[in-house]
Amino acid sequence: MKGDFIKTVHIGGPSINSAPVAIFAASSVNKVYVAHSADRAVTIIDSVTDEVIKQVDMIPAGSGYPFAFASHKNAPYVFVACKSKDNDNGNVVAISYLDDSVYPVGDGIELTFDGTHNPLTAHPLGQTQVTLGRAGMLTYFGIHEVYQSKTLSLLDNTVSGVYLDNGLLFCISQENKTYLKQFKNLRIDYKGNITFDQFTEISSFKGQDKIRASSNQNYIGVTIQPTNSHTGGLQIYDVNAASSRFVPLSLVGDLAFAGDTMAYVGDMMAIIPIDVARATALPGILIGINFMDLLTVKNIISGYSYQS
């Protein structure tokens, strides 16, 4: 099947290689957001006309370089994770869907990001944005204003996470941890009060890397990088049964779900289909013409996501 080329949209100045590193399509407005790694800016594109609306700089002065997005259909902002090129210091910025205004997030809280995982997610009912990392942070936001942020020690040493529509938040932990963190209805109010209904640690493995939810949110997938103590693979967590199964794999790259029946994990020059119900790896699908093409699978995308 052959796709049609539509249009090239230039990002950044006419003589600058802005090097786009992340892209996010809003679900509630006709806008696409592109993060630049060559400067501290995000370009906003009209997804109907494919024309650039404007470029917004990250704030405050000294902000890091944007690398990841997150939002939700009930949120009036897209949130942007930024990181210094010299160290792991980071910050978060909110961009208004309404008028493209930019707001700093975090009230001076010191954040650190590794730059390879998306540390942002948002509560499905809106008003709460969660930032993961060595210091975990929650931020309350309204329609026209981003309010205060507070840290929560239970979120410390997390890396990335997904918020389900039923209010469950799943977080992967730093590479030396052997558990996932699960919260039910973790939220913050406008006064800075943090509440949640339940907190659970789910048994996992060292080397947690990517976390994704299946299309109908019945399964959580976590890729596991190999360590000295275990092989790599895919942990499949059944949300309804609260149980896990593990599919061993020789190489472990990116992860995507197709519905609730199939998952796909990146290999060196192929993608490996996983039968979710049977927790079984199927024969790999070669990417390229033959094994001499020396291709590397970096990303897999299936369906819409509230995270870049």
Disulfide bonds with the S-S distance in Angstrom:
none
